[in-house]
């Protein structure tokens, strides 16, 4: 009986707190992972790809693990620069705690040039997400809490809309998650929990491009993850890009993590990013090491030509 109550309590708690979208420290590197409208923002970059992994509280049993792969292709009209399109695939995986999940999505994004150097973008992901009960070995498999629930459920359609506005000085975006799936129960009646609830989340991000010296660009940004009836998650981030070759930065997530970021450009179009996060709350006594690595095409901010004097000479957003 004790195990049954514990299992259902944790499932209910997960429904309130843990069914939120993965947020990475290097949000500007994996910007399309946060907002589908950010896919294919550079008109002259035909192929975009990025993949990475995040390991939180590394070395701690059953600690959170996230992975993602993002590939997309930009379609630009031959005789018009008033709009362009982007299509692609996004796959992610989140493991940790009692329930893990994997998502597979197709994306479509439309970018509209509404005035000189100002772009409005509308995008969407459409796909499926599979939730799997992960830690059954921690409980007695004879418990009704386990035997009367499915080991996994496949939920669809999962629709994620997004909007973004951007020019050579700033960007701002909005997206919404978990708006078409709201509980861990599929069309066949298979369920996890009673079933457990999945709460919607709203995402907002804003950042500025600031040339502070010759070949030095600063990009401060903020990302808000606002789940329904739960406290928001606030990510503050500042990056410095040096000579279009190296990125150095720092981040702060609520009062939970302080992070350092290092990115380096290889060859012409490949960048590797690494982030290390240290807990600044009580979890530092149990698991202190969290890290993240990403590999992909060069982030757009690393392609800016900073000239100092609070001006930017060349912006890759609309570099015709």
N, C-alpha and C positions, 0 to 999 in steps of 0.2 A: 504493500500500500504506500509506503514511504517513497519508493521509486516512482510509482505512478504519479503521485502528487508533484514530485520534483520535476518529472518529465513535462507534465502539462504546464507547470509554472514557467519553466524555461521557454517552452514554445510560445506562451502568451507574451512573455517578455520580449522574445525575438520579434514577434509581430509588431511591437511598438517601437523597438530601438534598432534592430539589426537589418531589417529588410530595406536598407537604404543603398543608393547607388554608390559604387566604389568611387572614392575621390583620391587622386594621386597628388603627391607633393609638387611634381613638375607639371602642373595643369596646363601651362602654356605650350609645353612640348607635345602633350597628348590632348590638344584642345578639342579635337573632334570626338574624343571619348566622353567629354563632358557635354558637348552640344553638337548635334548633327549639322547645324547651320554653319559650323566652323570648318566643315570638310571642303577642301578645295578652294580656299580663299585666295590663293595666288594664281592669277590668270595664266601665267606662262609655265606653271609646273603641271605637266600632264599626269605624272604618276606620283602618288603620295603613299608612303608606308611608314608605319611606326609600330613597334612591339616592345613589350616590357613586362616587368614583374615587380611586385612589392611584397616584402616579407616584414611583418610587424612583430615586435618582441621576439626576434630570431632566437631560437634555442629553447623557447618555452613550449611545452606540450600543447598541441592543438591551437597554436597561434594562427592569426589570420594570414592567408596567402592569396594574393591576387595576380592574375596574368591577363594580358590582352594582346590582340593582333588587329591592326587596322590597315586596310589597303583600299585605295580609291583612285579613280581616273577622272580627269577634267576634260570636258567636251567644250571647246571654244568655237563659235561660229567663224567662218573664214572671212567674212566681210563686215563683221559688226563686233564692237567691243561694249555694247550696251548691256549685254548679259552673257553669262556662261553657266554651265551645269557641271555637276559632279555626281558620280555614282560609285558605290563601293560596298565593302563588307566589313563588319565589325564583330569580333568575337571576344568575349571575356569570360573569366572564371573566378569565382570567389569561394574560398574554402576557409572554414574556421568555426569553431563552436559546434552546435548540434546540427545545423543545416547549412549545406553548401549549395551554390547555384551556378549555372552556366547559361550564357546567352549567345544567340546567333542572330545577326541582323543584317538586312540590306539597307542601304541608305540612298537617298536622293536629295540633292541640294541645288537650289537656284540662287544665283548671285545677280543682283540688278545694280547697275550704275545709275543712280538717280540724279546725281550732280557731280561736278568735277571732283574726282578722287573720293567720293562718298559712296559706299557700297552697302546695300541692304541685302541680307541673306536669309532665306527660308529653307529649312531642311527637316528631314524626318528619318527616324529609324523605324523599321517594321520587321518583327521577327518573333522568336519564341524564347522562353526562359524555362529551364528545367531546374527544379529544386529537389535536392536529395538529402535524406536523413543521413547524417555522417557518422555519428558516434554511438551506434547501437551497442557496440561492445562495452560501453560504460554502464549498461543497464542489463537487467535480467530479461532475456528475450521472451520469457513466458509472461511478462507483464502485458495486460490488455492494452496499455498505452502504446505498445509497439505492435502487437499482433493485430489490432483493429485499425491500424493506420498503414498507408502505403509507404514503401521505402522511397518513392520519388513521384513527382507529378510534373507533367509538361504543360505549361500555361501559354496560351496564345489567343488572339494576337496581342503582342506587346508593342504598343505604338508610343513613340517618343518624339514629340515635335520640338522644334527649336527656332529661335530668331536671333539675328546678330546684325549689328551696325558697326562699321569700321571705316576709318580713313588713315592717313599717314601719321596722325597724332594720337589716336585712341581706339579702343574697341570696347564694346559692351554686348552682352548676350544674355539670353534667357532660354531655359528648357524645362520640360516637365517630365517626370518619370512616374511609373507605376500608376497611370491614370486609367488603363484599360484592364489591368489585372489587380484585384484587390484582396484576394485570399488564396491560400494554398489548397485549392480544390479545382480539378480539371472538369472537362465536359462529361467525362464518364463517371464522375462521382468519387474518384480517387482523391484522397486528401491526406494532409499532414497536420496533426493537431485536431482542433475542433470545428472547422479548420482555422489555422492561424491567419491573422489579418496581415495584409501588405498595405502600408500606408503611402499615399502619394508624397512626392518630394518635388520641390521647386528649386531650380538652380539659377543663380545670377552670377555673372562675372563682369569685371570692369578692369581695364588697364590702360596705361599711358606709355607712349614712346617718347623718351626725352633724351636729346643729344646734349651731353654735359661737357664733352671735350672732344678733341679730334680723335676719331676712331673709338669713342667710348659712348655706348648707348645704355641708358638706364630704363628699366621697365618695371615700375611698381604695379601691383595688381591685387585684387581682392576677389575671392570666390565665396559665395554663400550657398550652403546646402540647407534648405528650409523644409524639414519634414513636418507633416501635419501633426499637431498636438505633441510636439517634442521640441526641445531647444535647438536652435540653428547651429550649424557647424560653420565656423568662420576661418577661412584660410587667408592669411596675409603673406604676401610674397614680394620680394624685390630682386630683380636680376640685373647684372651689369655685363654687357657684351663688349668684349675687347677685340678690336680689329677684325671683326667678323670671323673669329677663330676660336675664342674661349668665352664661356659663360660662367660667371660666379654669382651665387645668390644665397639668400637666407629666407626662411619661412617660419611662420608661427601659426599653429592650429589651436584655436581656443586657448585654454590653459593646459593643453594636453601634451603637445610636442613642439620642440624647437628644432629646426632643420637647417642643414647646410647643403648647398647644391653646387655641383661642378659639371660643366658640359664642355666637350671639346669636339672640334670639327676635323674629320678625316677626309682626305681626298677632296672632291669638289662638293658632293651632295650627301654626305653621311655624317651624322652627329651621334655621339654617345653621351648620355647624361646619367649622373649618379647622384643620389640624395641619401644623406644619413640623418636620421631623426632620433632625438633623445627625449624621453618622457620627462616632463617637468611637473608631473603630478605623482600620486602615490605608487603608480605602476612601475616607477623606476627601481623599486626595491625587488621586483620579481622578474622583469624583462626589460633590459635597457637598450638593446640594439634593434633598430628598425632601419631597413635600407630599401632602396628602390633603384632600379636600373632601366633605362630606356635606350633604344637604338632606332634611328629613323632618319628621314630626310632632314635637312637643316631647318630648324625653326625659323619662322619668318623674321623674327626680331634679329636673328644673327645675320640676315641678309641686308639689313638696313645699312646705308652709308652715312655714318654720323660725322658731322663736320664741325660740331661745337656751336656756340652762340645760340643755343636753343632752337636750332633748325635741323632739318633732315634733308639731305640733298637728293637721296634716291630711295624710293619706297618700292618694295617688290610686290605690293598688293596690285598695283596697276602699272607695271613697268612694260609699256608697249614697245 
